[in-house]
C-alpha cells in the first residue's frame, strides 16, 4: 500500500511539473521571443496565401513520406523564394 501511495505522489508531481513547463519556458524567454517584424509577418502571410494553390501530394498526412518530400522539395523552396522576392 505504501508503494502505491509513493507511485501516485510521484505521478502527480511529474504531471504538475510537465503542465508548468511551457509557462516556465515562455517566462524565461521573455515577452519578445517572437522576433519577426510586422512587415515580415505580413510577407509570410501573403506568401502563404500565394502558395495555397500549389498542387499537394495525395497523402496529406503530415508524417507521410510523400508530404515530407513535398515540403522539402516543393513548398519550402517556393516559400523561401517568395520571401526573398519580398525582401526577407
C-alpha positions, 0 to 999 in steps of 0.5 A: 500500500505504501508503494502505491501511495509513493507511485501516485505522489510521484505521478502527480508531481511529474504531471504538475511539473510537465503542465508548468513547463511551457509557462516556465519556458515562455517566462524565461524567454521573455515577452519578445521571443517572437522576433519577426517584424510586422512587415515580415509577418505580413510577407509570410502571410501573403506568401502563404496565401500565394502558395495555397494553390500549389498542387499537394501530394495525395497523402496529406498526412503530415508524417507521410513520406510523400508530404515530407518530400513535398515540403522539402522539395516543393513548398519550402523552396517556393516559400523561401523564394517568395520571401526573398522576392519580398525582401526577407 
